[in-house]
Amino acid sequence: MGYSRKFESEAKTTLPPCVYLRSKAIYVTGNPDPQSPEEEGSTRFDCWCNKTQHVIGPDQQVVERKACIEGRGCFQARG
């Protein structure tokens, strides 16, 4: 029998993201809605903060879809 590796799926969030969250998928799909299914899988490797223009947010924490939600110090709701 060959080697088999299984990965646990990450918990997904349904909470609205920060207005400053950006992702490659927004520009690839042309869909500017970070709540779309294409965006749900976004990780820190393809997300950045539009405020800092970096993968680290204003609070010095990693930027990713599941982390950039209400409750984070730098979170800004859509207006």
Buried (B, 14 or more C-beta within 10 A) or exposed (E): EEEEEEEEEEEEBEEBBBBBBBBBBBEEBEBEEBBEEBBBBBEBEBBBBEBBEEBEBBEEBBBBBBBBBEEBEBBBEEE
